[in-house]
Amino acid sequence: MKLPGGMDLGSMMRQAQQMQEQMSREMKNLVVEAAAGGGVVTVKMRGDFEVLGVTISPDLVKDGDVEMIQDLTVAALNEARRKVEEALKGQLGGMLPPGMM
């Protein structure tokens, strides 16, 4: 279907699908690492927000402060999410309509 100005809607849709597939691959390839508590809790997260791993220092576990471990884990997860969002804004921000990220 031709649009005013000679643009082909089918071609535009195929191009949009290719861009979406490329963004999906880039998101899965992106890995960030974030830490909390000076590095006693670290989190690795993929660009699609899948958590790949959580590491907790044995020294922190020895102290037995479960509440602190929980708080630091949440803080590290939130920092990893923030880093992923920031990286995606940098990579994809120019391609998305305003307000999408």
N, C-alpha and C positions, 0 to 999 in steps of 0.2 A: 504494500500500500504506500503510495507516494503522498507525502505531506506537502503543504505549500512550501515553496523554496526548493523543491526537488529532493527532500530528505526521504529516505526509505525507512518506514516504521519497522519492518522485519529485520533489516540490517541493524537498526538501533537496538532492538530487543536482543539480538544475538550478541552484540557487543556488550550490552549490560550484563548478560548472563556470563560471558567470559570474564568480565571484571569481577563479578561476584565470586566466581570459582577461584580466581587468583587471590582475592582478599581472604577467602576461606583457607587457602593453602598457606598464605603468609601468617595468618593468625595461629595456625597449628605449628608453624615453624618457629614462631617467636617464643622464647622462654625468658622469664625474668626471675630474679632471686631477690628476696627481701628479708630483712632481719629485724628483730626487736630485742630490747634488753641488752644492747651492746653485742649482739650476735649469738646470744644463748639460745634463741629460737630462730630458725631460718625456714623459709618456704620457697619452693620452686613452683611457678605457675606458668602454664601455657597461655598463649594469646587468646585462646577461646575460653579462658578462665578455668580450665581443668587444673586441679592441684596435682602436681607430679610428685611432691614429697614434702615432708615436714621433718626437720631435724631439731631435737631438743638436747641441749648439753647435759651430759650425765651429772655435772656439778649442780645444775638446777634441780634435777630430780632428787639428788641426795638431800637437799634442804627440805624436801617434802611439802613445799608450799603449793598445793594443787591450784589454789585460786590464782597465784601468780603465774603458774604455767599456763593456765587457761587464758588469762588476760594477755600474756605475751604472745600466745598463739594467735589469738584474735587480732592483735595489733600487727603481727607479721603478715597474716592473711590479708588484712585491709591494705597494708602497704604494697603487697604484691598486686592486688587488684588495681590500686592507684597507678602503679608502674605500668601495668598492661594497658590501662585506659590511656595513659599519657603516650605510650609508644604507638598505640593505634591511632590516636589523634594526629601524631606526627606523620604516620605512614598514609593514613586514609582520609585525614581531615579535609584535604582539598577536594576530595572526590564526593563527599557527602553533602547533602543539603544542610543548611544551618539548623541547629537544634538536634541533629541526629546523634551527636556524641557530646 
